[in-house]
Amino acid sequence: MRFSELLSQLSEVTDASLRHLADDPELHGAAALDQAQADQLTFLEPGNALAAALAGSNAGAILLPARGDEAAALQQLALERGLAWIALADPRLAFAEALAALHPRRQPAAGIHPSAVVDPSAVVGMGSHLGPLVVIGANVQIGASCVLHPQVVLYEDVQIGDDCELHAGAVLHPGSRLGRGCVVHSNAVVGSEGFGFVPTANGWRKMPQTGQVVLEEGVEVGCGSTIDRPSVGETRIGAGTKIDNLVHIGHGVSTGKGCALAAQVGIAGGARLGNGVILAGQVGLANKAVMGDRAIASSKSGVHGEVAAGEVVSGYPAISNRLWLRSSAIFNKLPELAKALRQLEKQAKP
């Protein structure tokens, strides 16, 4: 694909007037700035040492930042190196679109593999693909143009909307609901039983988990992640939320729209997340914790109470990120401070 042809397919470049096609290179892929070759596209985000990074790149074409103090200098450097380029407000977003254009998703042929087991009461939408060893339970409804890769299992009474993709080994338990365009990656489990047990004098009494899990439109669930159903009611994941690998979401949790949960996040039952919440790697939320809209918890934070909308927290237990940074700077000095305190105590004694 020629660079000019690629640009014509990207919505992010419609307002970009600063561009140079050079010899309009033929592109066969994309790569990172320091690895791209003459037939590959790359991009550059605003940051440090931009000129040095660009000077060392062998890419055939590059998406440059249109803003910032170095923008004009970078464009000039790209011209001097003979690169094809375009300057954009958000090169990273345009690069994501470019990757989708250069590597279009392959849609498997519609149909049901002979080894798949489909209950007679199940409904499979037009254009959907069911791969080898897929198992579909009773009263399941599968929307149009869905892709179920090998060994996907849908228990009874599962419903998935149009254009969903379930990768190999994904499992949806009874009553699970997926909106349009959801993606569930390999070995993820949606709708598994919540951890519900009642203590008695004779041990633990199991609480039946009769609720369901609902994934709204455009939710993506990473490999090995689990989302539990509650005893009653529902666990709901808001539209457009993205869940990384090895994330556990407990029973009765609800998230707003557009949240991002990084790897190894653990959310206990009944927690509430607003819209646009970000939980970095290994964050833990206690039972019934609350995160307001656009709140952020940095890596390995432990949230036990309520975090206000827009607040950034860090540490365990989680506190304001600014306070945590100041506290962390003092931590390494604690031995010296303790020594100085002991000396002052000795001096103060009569």
N, C-alpha and C positions, 0 to 999 in steps of 0.2 A: 504494500500500500504506500503510495506517495505521501509525503508529509502534507502537501496541500489538500489531498483527498481526506486524510485523517482529520485535519483541522475543520473541514466542512461538516464533519459528523459530530463535533463537540459543541454542546450548548454553551460551555464556559468561555468560548472564544468569540462569541457574537459581537461583543463590544470592544474587542482587542484590535486596535488600529496599528499598534507597533509590532511589526513582524518583518522577517527577512527569510525568504525561502531558499536563498543560495542556489544550489543546483537541484533543489526539490528532491532530496534523497528518497530512495526506496527503503521503506522500513519493514523489517521482518520481526520486530519484537521490541522489547523495552528492557532497561536494566538500570541499576543504581548508577549514580554519577561517576563513581570511580571504576566502574566495571563495564560501562556501555561501550559498544563498538560502532563502527561507521554505519552499520545498517540498523541501529537501535536508537530508540527515543529515551531521553532521560529528563529529569526536572531538577530545579534548584529552588529551595525555599530561602526566605530571608533568614540570615544568621551570620555567624562569624566566619571569617576567612573565605568569603564567597569567591573572590577573584582567584585565589590560589586553587580552590576546588575546581573552578571552571577551566583554568589554564591547564590542568592535568587530565581533563576528560577527552576521550576519543570518540564521543558520541557523534552520530550523524545529525541529530536534531535535538533541541532542548527547549523546555518550557521555563521561561525566566519570570522572576517577580517584577511586576510593573511599578511597585512602590518601594520606597526606602532610599536612603542616601546613596547606595551603590548601584541603583537600578540602571542609570545611564551608562556608568562605567562597565557594567556587565554586558550590556548590549553592544558597546563598542568592542569589548574583548571578544565577544562571540563573532562579530563581523570580521575582526582581524584574523580569527582562527578559521574563518570560512564555514562556520556552522549555520545551519538553518535554525531559526529561533522565532519565538513569539513571546511577548511580554503580557502577563496575566495578573489579575488581582489575586488569584488563588491557584498557583501552579500545581499544588498537590491534588486539589479536586479535579482539575483538568487532566492530570496524569491518571487518576482513577478512571475517568471516562475513556481516556486513550487506551488503557489496558483492556477495558471491556470491548472496545472496537477492534483492537489488534488480536484479541483472543476471545472471540464470541463463544458464548455458552453453547455447548453441544446438546441438542435436545434428542434423547433417544426416541426411536420409533414407537408410536403408539401401539399398545397391545399388552397382553398378559402372557408371561412366560409359562410354558407347559408345566414347570415344576412348582409354580405358585399355587397356594391353597386359598381359595376365595369362597367364603360362605355364600350360599345361594341368595341370601337376603341382602347382601351388600350391593351398593350402587357405585359403579366406577364411571366417572365423567368422561366425556369425549376427549380423545387425544391424550389420555393418560397412559403412562408406561409403568407396568409392574414387572420387576426383574425376577431373576431366579430365586426360588425358595422364600418368596414373600408370603406372609400369612395374614389373611384378612378375616376378622371375626364377624359375628352376626350384627346386622343392622348398622354396618359401617357405611358412611357416605364419603366418597372421594370426589373432589371437584374436577373440573376440566383441566387438561394440560398439566397434570401433576406427574412427578417422577418419583417412584419408589424403587430405590436401588436394592441389590440382593439382601435377603434375610431381614428385611424390615418386618416388624410385627405390629399389627393394629388389633388391639383387643376389641371386644364388642362395644357397640354404641359410640364409636369414635367418629368425629366429623372433621374433615380437613377441606379448606376452601380451594379455589382455583389457584393454579400456578405454584403450588407448594412443592418442595423437594425434600425428601427424606433419604439420607445417605445410609450406607450399608450398616445394618445392625441396630438402627434406631428402633425404639420401642415406645408405643403410645398406649397407655393403660386405659381401662374402661372410662367412658364419658369424656375423654379429652376433646377439646375443641381448638382447632387451628384456623385462623383467619386467612385471607388471601395472601399469597406470596411469602409464606413462612418457610424457613429452612431449618431442618433439624439434622445436625451432623452425626457422624458415626458413633454408635454406642451411647448416645444420649438417651435419657429416659424421661418421658413426660407423663405425669399423672400417677407416679408410683405412690404407694401408701405413705402418708405422713407418719412421723415418729410420735404416735399417740398411745400412751400407756397411763393407766391410773394406778397409783400405789395402793396396795391393800395389805392387810396383816399377813396374807399368804403369798405376797409377791406382787407382780405387775399384772394388772388386768388390761388386756388389749382393748383400745377404743376403736371400733370399726370406722374406717375412713371412707365415708360414703359420698364425699364431695367430688369436685372435678377441677381440672386445670384448664384455663382459657388463655390461649396465646392470641392476641389481637393481630391485625394485619401487619405484615412485614417484620415479624419477630424472627430473630436468628438465634439458634441454640448451638453452642459449641460442643466438640467431642467430649464424651464422658460426663457431661453435665446432667444434673437431675433436678426435676421440679416436682415437688410432692403435692398431692391432693389432700384436702383437709377432711376432718370427720364430717362436717357439714359445710355447706356453702361452696366457696371457690377460691382457688389461687389464680390470680389474674396478672398477666404480663402485658403492659401497655404497648400500643402500636409503635413499631419502629425501634423497639428496644433490642440491643445487641448483647448477647451473653457469650462470653469466652469459654474456653475449655475448662473442665473440672470445676465448675461452679455448682454449689448446692443451694437451692431455694426451698425453704421449708414450707410447711402447710399453712395456708391462709395468708400468705404474703401477697401484697399488691404493689405493683409499680405503675408509675405514670408513663407517659409517652416519651420515647426517645432516650431512654436510660442506657448506660453503658456499664457493664459489669465485667471486670477483667478476671484473669485466671485465678482460681482458687478462692474466690469470694465465697463466704458462707453466710447465709441469711436465715436467722431463726424464725420460727413460726409467728405469724401475726405482724411482722414488720411492715411498715408503710413507706414507700418511696414516692416522691412527687415526680413531676415531669423533668426530664433532662438531668437526672441525678447520675453522677459518675462515681463508681467505686473502683479504686485501683487494686492491684494484685494483693491477694490474701487479706482483704478487709473482712472483718467480722461484724455482723449486726446482731445484737442480742434480741431476745424475745420482745416483740412489740415496739422495737426501736422505730424512730421516725426520722426520715430525711426530707427536708423541705425541697421545693422546686430548685433545680440547678445547684443543689449542694454537692460538695465534692469531699470524699474521704481519701486521703493519700494512702500509699501502700502500707499494709500491716496495721492499719488503724483498727481500734475496737470501739464500736459505737454502742453505748448502753442506754442512752436516753433519747433526747430530741435534738436534731441539728436544724438550725433555722435556714430558711430559704436563702440560697446564694452563699452560704458560709462554707469555708474550707477548713477541714479539721485533719489532725494528724495525731499519731501516738496512741498509747493504751494506758488508761482509758483516753479516748479521743478528746483533744482540746483544740482551741484555735490554732491554726497552722502557724501564725506569727509567734504565738507564745511558745509553741512546741519548738520552733527553730531557735528561739532565744534560750530555751531550756536545754536543748541539745548542745548548744555551744558551751554551756556551763558544765555539762556532765563530765567531760574529760578533766575538768579542773577540780572535781570534788575531792580527790585525795589530798591535793594541796590545801584546799579550803579547810578540810577536816583537820589536817596537821596544824594549820595556823590557828584554828579554833582551840585545839588542845593546848597550844602554847599560851594563848590568851587566858584560858582557864587556870593554868598553873600560875601565871603572873598575878591573877586576880585573887588567889588564895592568900590569906594572911600568914 
